[in-house]
Amino acid sequence: MNLKLNLLPMKCSWFFALAAWLPIAVQSQDLAYAKQLVDTLAGDAYHGRGYVDRGGEKAAAFIFGEFERVGLKQVQYQEFTHPVNTFPGSMEVEVDGAHLQPGLDYIVAPNSAGSPGCKLVLVRLQAKDVESERLFKRFISKHQWGKSALVIEKGLFALIGSDEVGKAISGNTFGAAAHLILTNDKLTWSVRDNVLPYIQLEMLTTALPHSATNISLRMDQVLVPLFNNQNVLGLLPGLRTDSFIVFTAHYDHLGQMGIDACFNGTNDNAGGVAMLCDLARHYAAKDSPPPYSVLFIAFGAEEAGLIGSKYYVEHPVFPLGQISLLINLDLVTNGQDGATVVNGSVFKQLFKLLKRLNEEQGYLSAIKVRGKAANSDHYHFSERGIRAIFIYLLGEYPYYHDVMDTPDKPSWAGYEGFFRLINELVGHTAIY
């Protein structure tokens, strides 16, 4: 299918169908509704929409119910499996008897091993210890590593290259029970599908005083080789059933790191799901159907490596060749500084139209362009030649992949303007 942008008026009934359908799409976003959904999905009851306490499964069920409630058709799950490393229970770290707070003082490497309980001697690596292989071997020979934790500054760790010393440290060939990476940066977590043969923590430098001598660890860790996950789909049939506009957003986040540390994922990406449902609700509320079909997909396992969207592209429920435009929604709860369009420099005509519409109406303060990036669920679609863009809102918001991304944080400055801009864009994109 030739995915071209037609800026001329559509012919016959298509033009009048669009004219009748467009106003409600442009005018009727509901910020209160979006905030209510975010409060729900980013609440502690959904456990960070991840891999502990059925958090992701609960979120998918909620979205399924919302798709049905607003009037979408053919609402369905698309199930898939993938491996994931999880931390479902205890998460206890003490330095010289002082309890540290998970998520605030430290994070566990997402591919870390766990421990039923151990007390380890702290051994600090100094710059002089890695000046040569001989000096490093001397350093290694001084300690009982099965009962010790290697402490290394993140800056020093970054300087270690791929020589024998670097390989020994990264491969833990000396058998340290744990690696503790000290940092002055923000603690940022993620998801992994494998497990190291040792414990690894990233800790704030302030959480491990230089005078500290030991660390006690108790961490429940389970590698799930076939985690059951799902995408959620809902369809709004249009006058044409062979041409689709697709809206997507990933509903998953990082979940929980033990019992106490919840990564709620408000901006990333409860907000995108809220806009997805907001779009579905208002499109479905129109008395007449749209001139084309509109598909809504909430993807799982985006944070685990774009797994849900990759699975959909490999097992499409609706033909990929019938997608005229896909808009991926991620990071949309701020926007005081405008928006960036990933793939904007790839689909230049589409970006030009988007920018013109914004300049004419002043929906957002700025529209910036970006090229190809494998940073969200649009990626596998555009790699198949589908016109797919990812738009995210800009603005000072330091809470990314951390325990501070909670529903009270976003500004919501650009949500309403972004909603209107998206719908005007769709209304100007003819489908043939």
Secondary structure by P-SEA (a helix, b strand, c coil): ccccccccccccaaaaaaaaccccccccccaaaaaaaaaacccccccccccccaaaaaaaaaaaaaaaaacccccccccbbbbbbbbccbbbbbcccbbbbccccccccccbbbbccbbbbbbbbcccccccaaaaaaaaaacccccbbbbbbaaaaaaccccaaaaaaaaccccccbbbbbbccccccccccccccbbbbbbccccccccccbbbbbbbbbbbcbbbbbbbbbbbccccccccbbbbbbcccccccccccccccccccaaaaaaaaaaaaaaaaccccccbbbbbbbcccccccaaaaaaaaaccccccccccbbbbbccccccccbbbbcccccaaaaaaaaaaaaaacccccbbbbbcccccccaaaaaaaccbbbbbbbbccccccccccccccccccccaaaaaaaaaaaaaacccc
